[in-house]
Amino acid sequence: MKTIVALVDLSDLTFKVLKHAHSLATAFNSEVIILHVLAKVPVVVDVGIASPVVMQDPSPEAVHQQTEQLFEMRDSLIKFGVRASVEQLDDASVAAVLAETRRRNADLIILGSHHHSTIYHLLVGNVAADVLKGAHCPVLVVPNDEDVTEKR
C-alpha cells in the first residue's frame, strides 16, 4: 500500500480520517494525499416573492482559509514522519474525485461518513456510498461518533 488518499471535508470527521491515514501510512510506509473538494456555497438570491438558492464558488478568503488548514494538516503528518501532500479540486463531483484517486494510483481511499436522514440522502446524495460504488481500490469509511438513532 504505497498511496493513501484521505478525502477530507474540513468537518469534525476530518481529524478521525487523518488519524486513520496516519496509522496506516506509518504501518505501511505509505504516502498520504489529503484531497479536498472546494464545494460550492449555497446563496439565497432575493428576487422578490421567490428567493431561490443558487450555488456559487467559495470566496477567495474562504479558499485561502481552507488551504491554510490543509497545509497545517499536511505539516502535522510530516512532523510525525508521514510523507504527505495536499490536493484541492474545483470539481465537486464524485466522478472527479474518483478520477483523481485513479490518477494518483491510490491503493486506499479513506473518508468520513456523516449520519444524515434518508430524506437528506434522497435530496443531496451520499458521497461515501457513491465513492464506494465507483472506487477502483479499497475504501475505508470512518463513521461519525454521533448517535445514529438521533438523526432518524
Phi, psi and chi 1 to 4 in degrees:
 res  aa     phi    psi   chi1   chi2   chi3   chi4
   1 MET       -   98.0 -173.7  177.3  -22.4      -
   2 LYS   -92.2  -33.5  -61.4  -68.0 -178.0 -157.0
   3 THR  -130.4  124.7  -54.5      -      -      -
   4 ILE  -114.8  126.5  -62.2  170.8      -      -
   5 VAL  -102.6  120.9  173.0      -      -      -
   6 ALA  -102.8  108.0      -      -      -      -
   7 LEU   -81.7  119.4  -62.1  177.5      -      -
   8 VAL  -123.0  145.9  -61.2      -      -      -
   9 ASP  -118.1    9.0   60.9    2.2      -      -
  10 LEU    64.6   22.5  -56.7  179.3      -      -
  11 SER   -88.8 -172.9   70.5      -      -      -
  12 ASP   -63.4  -22.6  -66.3  -17.2      -      -
  13 LEU   -75.9  -16.9  -92.7  172.2      -      -
  14 THR   -56.5  -43.0  -64.0      -      -      -
  15 PHE   -60.1  -43.8  176.0   75.7      -      -
  16 LYS   -64.8  -40.0  -74.3 -178.6   70.9  176.8
  17 VAL   -61.8  -46.3  168.4      -      -      -
  18 LEU   -69.2  -30.8  -69.2  176.9      -      -
  19 LYS   -63.7  -44.0 -176.4  176.7  174.3 -175.5
  20 HIS   -66.6  -40.0  -74.9  -76.4      -      -
  21 ALA   -61.9  -42.1      -      -      -      -
  22 HIS   -61.9  -47.3  171.4  -97.5      -      -
  23 SER   -60.3  -47.2  -64.3      -      -      -
  24 LEU   -70.5  -39.1  -69.2  167.6      -      -
  25 ALA   -64.1  -37.5      -      -      -      -
  26 THR   -66.9  -43.2  -59.4      -      -      -
  27 ALA   -66.5  -37.5      -      -      -      -
  28 PHE  -108.4    5.8  -67.1  102.6      -      -
  29 ASN    53.6   47.6 -167.9   27.4      -      -
  30 SER   -96.2  161.3  -54.3      -      -      -
  31 GLU   -92.2  142.2  174.0 -171.5   10.7      -
  32 VAL  -110.5  127.2  172.9      -      -      -
  33 ILE  -107.6  116.5  -60.6  167.6      -      -
  34 ILE   -85.4  113.2  -58.4  169.1      -      -
  35 LEU  -109.7  124.8 -177.4   59.2      -      -
  36 HIS  -129.7  137.9  176.6 -105.7      -      -
  37 VAL  -101.5  130.3  173.9      -      -      -
  38 LEU   -78.0   93.7  -68.9  169.4      -      -
  39 ALA   -74.5  146.1      -      -      -      -
  40 LYS   -67.4  153.9  -57.7 -108.7 -177.0 -141.9
  41 VAL  -109.8  130.3 -179.9      -      -      -
  42 PRO   -73.6  132.4   23.5  -28.2      -      -
  43 VAL  -131.1  130.6  176.8      -      -      -
  44 VAL   -83.2  126.4  176.2      -      -      -
  45 VAL  -101.3  119.7  178.7      -      -      -
  46 ASP   -87.7  107.5 -171.8   15.5      -      -
  47 VAL  -125.4   33.5  -68.4      -      -      -
  48 GLY   103.9 -130.1      -      -      -      -
  49 ILE   -63.1  -46.9  -64.6  173.4      -      -
  50 ALA   -93.7  135.4      -      -      -      -
  51 SER  -123.3   84.4  -63.1      -      -      -
  52 PRO   -70.2  157.6   25.3  -31.6      -      -
  53 VAL  -102.7  128.0  175.5      -      -      -
  54 VAL  -117.7  154.1  -63.3      -      -      -
  55 MET   -98.8  128.1  -57.8  -57.5  -77.6      -
  56 GLN  -124.7  158.8  -66.0 -178.3  -11.7      -
  57 ASP   -64.0  148.3  -68.9  -29.6      -      -
  58 PRO   -65.3  154.8   19.3  -26.4      -      -
  59 SER   -66.1  156.2   69.0      -      -      -
  60 PRO   -57.5  -34.3  -24.9   33.5      -      -
  61 GLU   -65.6  -42.2  -64.6   82.3   18.8      -
  62 ALA   -65.2  -41.5      -      -      -      -
  63 VAL   -62.2  -43.8  172.5      -      -      -
  64 HIS   -62.0  -44.2  177.4   73.4      -      -
  65 GLN   -63.1  -44.0 -179.6 -175.8   19.1      -
  66 GLN   -64.6  -40.5  -68.1  172.0    0.4      -
  67 THR   -61.8  -43.0  -57.1      -      -      -
  68 GLU   -61.2  -42.4  -69.8  -61.6  -43.4      -
  69 GLN   -60.6  -43.5  -74.7  179.0  -78.2      -
  70 LEU   -64.2  -41.1  -65.9  166.0      -      -
  71 PHE   -65.6  -34.8  -74.5  142.0      -      -
  72 GLU   -64.2  -41.3  -73.3  174.2   15.0      -
  73 MET   -62.6  -45.9  -67.1  172.0 -160.4      -
  74 ARG   -59.4  -47.2  178.8 -154.7   60.2 -166.1
  75 ASP   -62.8  -34.7  -66.8  -13.4      -      -
  76 SER   -65.4  -43.2  178.0      -      -      -
  77 LEU   -63.4  -43.4  -72.5  172.7      -      -
  78 ILE   -61.6  -40.1  -69.2  170.9      -      -
  79 LYS   -58.4  -31.4 -177.1  172.5   96.8  174.0
  80 PHE   -96.4   18.9  -70.7  102.9      -      -
  81 GLY    86.0   15.2      -      -      -      -
  82 VAL  -102.6  131.4  173.8      -      -      -
  83 ARG   -70.8  125.4  -69.6  174.8  -69.5  126.6
  84 ALA  -145.0  150.6      -      -      -      -
  85 SER  -144.2  169.5   61.5      -      -      -
  86 VAL  -123.2  140.1  169.9      -      -      -
  87 GLU  -136.8  132.1  179.4   74.6   29.8      -
  88 GLN  -116.1  138.2  -80.4 -171.6  -54.7      -
  89 LEU  -112.7  139.3  -64.2  178.3      -      -
  90 ASP   -82.5  -26.9  -68.2  -31.7      -      -
  91 ASP   -88.7  116.1 -174.9  -10.1      -      -
  92 ALA   -85.8    6.9      -      -      -      -
  93 SER   -75.7  150.4   70.7      -      -      -
  94 VAL   -62.7  -35.8  172.3      -      -      -
  95 ALA   -60.1  -41.3      -      -      -      -
  96 ALA   -66.8  -40.1      -      -      -      -
  97 VAL   -63.7  -46.3  169.9      -      -      -
  98 LEU   -65.7  -36.8  -68.1  173.0      -      -
  99 ALA   -63.1  -39.2      -      -      -      -
 100 GLU   -67.6  -38.4 -175.7   64.0   19.9      -
 101 THR   -66.2  -35.6   62.0      -      -      -
 102 ARG   -67.8  -44.2  -79.9 -174.3 -163.9   89.4
 103 ARG   -59.8  -34.8 -171.5  179.8   77.3   76.5
 104 ARG   -86.6    2.4  -64.0  -64.2 -164.3  124.9
 105 ASN    54.4   46.8  -63.9  -43.7      -      -
 106 ALA   -63.6  136.0      -      -      -      -
 107 ASP   -95.7  -17.6  -62.7  -57.8      -      -
 108 LEU  -155.8  139.2  176.2   67.8      -      -
 109 ILE  -114.1  131.2  -60.3  168.7      -      -
 110 ILE  -118.1  131.1  -57.1  175.6      -      -
 111 LEU  -148.2  162.4   55.2   82.4      -      -
 112 GLY   -94.9  155.8      -      -      -      -
 113 SER  -122.9  118.5  176.1      -      -      -
 114 HIS   -86.5  142.9  -62.1  -81.0      -      -
 115 HIS   -89.7   99.4  -60.7  -66.2      -      -
 116 HIS  -110.8  163.8  -66.5  -64.7      -      -
 117 SER   -71.7  165.2   69.2      -      -      -
 118 THR   -60.7  -40.5  -56.8      -      -      -
 119 ILE   -62.7  -41.4  -68.2  176.5      -      -
 120 TYR   -58.3  -46.3  178.3   92.1      -      -
 121 HIS   -63.8  -36.4  -69.8  -61.4      -      -
 122 LEU   -66.9  -40.2  -72.8  171.4      -      -
 123 LEU   -82.7  -42.5  -64.1  174.3      -      -
 124 VAL  -101.6  -35.5  177.8      -      -      -
 125 GLY   107.3  178.1      -      -      -      -
 126 ASN  -135.0  102.1 -176.1  -16.8      -      -
 127 VAL   -60.8  -44.3  173.4      -      -      -
 128 ALA   -58.1  -45.9      -      -      -      -
 129 ALA   -64.6  -40.8      -      -      -      -
 130 ASP   -66.6  -37.7  -68.4  -17.6      -      -
 131 VAL   -66.4  -43.0  169.0      -      -      -
 132 LEU   -57.6  -42.1  -79.8  168.0      -      -
 133 LYS   -67.2  -35.9  -71.2  176.2 -167.3  172.1
 134 GLY  -106.1   -1.0      -      -      -      -
 135 ALA   -68.5  145.1      -      -      -      -
 136 HIS   -93.6   -4.2   70.3  -78.0      -      -
 137 CYS  -140.9  172.6   63.8      -      -      -
 138 PRO   -59.4  150.6  -23.3   33.3      -      -
 139 VAL  -127.2  129.7  177.9      -      -      -
 140 LEU  -104.1  118.7  172.6   62.1      -      -
 141 VAL  -102.4  120.6  179.8      -      -      -
 142 VAL   -95.0  118.1  179.2      -      -      -
 143 PRO   -76.4  155.2   28.0  -32.4      -      -
 144 ASN   -75.2  152.1 -167.3  -14.3      -      -
 145 ASP   -80.6  -11.6  -74.7  -24.6      -      -
 146 GLU   -61.0  151.2  -70.5 -178.3   13.7      -
 147 ASP   -69.6  117.8 -176.6    5.3      -      -
 148 VAL   -61.3  -34.0  178.5      -      -      -
 149 THR   -65.9  -25.2   57.5      -      -      -
 150 GLU   -67.4  -29.0  -69.9  177.7   15.4      -
 151 LYS   -85.6  -15.1  -68.1  -74.9 -173.2  177.9
 152 ARG   -91.0      -  -67.4 -175.2 -179.9  158.8
